[in-house]
Amino acid sequence: MYRRLARHFYGFFDGLKGRRSFECQKSLDKTQFWKKSDLEKLKLFKLRALLKYAYENVPYYNQSFKESGVSADDLKSLKDLVKFPVLTKSVIRERLEDITAKNFPHSKLILWKTSGTTAMPVKFYRDRLDLSWAVGAELRGYGWAGYRIGDKIGRIWSFTPEETRRLSYRLEELFGREKTLNVKSLSERSMESFAGKMKRFRPDFIRGYSSTTNTFANFLIQNNHDGISPKAVFTSSATLYPHYRKTIEKVFNCKIYDYYACNEISHIAVQCGHNDGLHVCEENVLVETVDGEETVASGEEGKILLTNLNARGMPIIRYDVGDVGTMLADSCSCGRELRLMSVSGRTYEQFLHSDGSFTMFKDFKTFFGDMPIVEFQIIQEDYDDILIKIVPRPEYDESHTDFIVKNIKLRGPARIRVELVDSIELGPSGKIERVVSKFGGRYGYFGREAPSDS
């Protein structure tokens, strides 16, 4: 009965926020089955309109397009986007108002900021129509796992004390049928309490950060909790490592549907149940993978650039989000022709050694897949000194440490140390900082994003 009413409740609150999410979801439910050629035409149409709009209404783009000698008329195909300038986080910090459309009422803009995974969160604006398309893509992706408005959700998410005291938060939990494990105050006590709530609540779905959902799953194993059996788990906001997937799917006895998202654009790509890759939400966002000024071929790894095709309050064009990924050549067996991609990690997750060589964090990623560990963190103490912190499972012993030190392949002269710990402290965003560097390298500040004045 509630599920029949829930859509009306959700629509009411969506309207109060000035959004039209259901209309956007309905449109996206149709376009997801379009042919690739029709999706390309849609993207080209929207991109041309965006470039023209940005040039005419946004001071930053008017200036940068002129300096680069480009205009919307130069866009004959999607490949021509490479001619246009790249937007960086430092530019947004320094020129926020210049990137805001002057014809757009400032009162209708919503001030957001990035999650704080990097050292300096970025503030930016979003408009409500853009957010409507973003929520529509979110609902479409959830629907691939069978989710419907009114289903019960257990959230493993990060909220500040101020957010949890707001009436909107309480109403969302009540009418959205959600219960939350707030990772801002994550502890054995809070996880024990949440486990009890989930057994009574019997959630249809669980949604959480990849790392903290894995932490909660391991807590359930170690404390002999069972009886929590959702239809699916949605993970996002951090890399879903192979051993995370294995643990989470085993504990909850269901599939994981992984998401690639960022606050600046929201849902970028979503995994369906076929696990062939992440489907790009192409109607909303254009994803490029580049090496320098060149687009890399499908199957090759490159730096990810994002263009939000719907934003008008603050257009985001060729935004260097700080991630590395790969566009996949294959089509998904689900029948959707939305492009597929994979995400490798952050561009700043790299170590510089004293001889000038680098170690990329991706070299570590799959190494821990079959190891009896709960969590790990890699810290560069000095140029050639790398510490790996590991939260072990009971079956972990000294032979595993020996195996790690012996078999991790590093370029350069760095030595590896392994330290076993009871837990790894969460970062400001409520997620584990996977790579940390304690000093500035010769070519930048590795391990975190460089301060804007460095």
Secondary structure as UniProt FT lines:
FT   HELIX           2..16
FT   TURN            17..18
FT   HELIX           21..31
FT   TURN            32..33
FT   HELIX           36..57
FT   HELIX           59..68
FT   HELIX           72..74
FT   HELIX           78..83
FT   HELIX           89..94
FT   HELIX           97..99
FT   TURN            102..103
FT   HELIX           106..108
FT   STRAND          109..113
FT   STRAND          123..127
FT   HELIX           128..144
FT   TURN            145..146
FT   TURN            149..150
FT   STRAND          153..157
FT   HELIX           161..164
FT   HELIX           167..175
FT   TURN            176..177
FT   STRAND          178..182
FT   HELIX           183..185
FT   HELIX           188..201
FT   STRAND          205..209
FT   HELIX           210..222
FT   TURN            223..224
FT   STRAND          232..236
FT   HELIX           242..252
FT   STRAND          255..262
FT   TURN            263..265
FT   STRAND          266..271
FT   TURN            273..274
FT   STRAND          278..280
FT   TURN            282..284
FT   STRAND          285..291
FT   TURN            292..293
FT   STRAND          294..295
FT   TURN            298..299
FT   STRAND          301..308
FT   STRAND          319..328
FT   TURN            333..334
FT   STRAND          340..346
FT   TURN            347..348
FT   STRAND          350..352
FT   TURN            354..355
FT   STRAND          358..360
FT   HELIX           362..365
FT   HELIX           366..368
FT   TURN            369..370
FT   STRAND          373..382
FT   TURN            383..384
FT   STRAND          385..392
FT   TURN            394..395
FT   HELIX           398..407
FT   STRAND          415..420
FT   TURN            428..429
FT   STRAND          435..437
FT   TURN            442..443
FT   TURN            446..447
FT   TURN            452..453
//
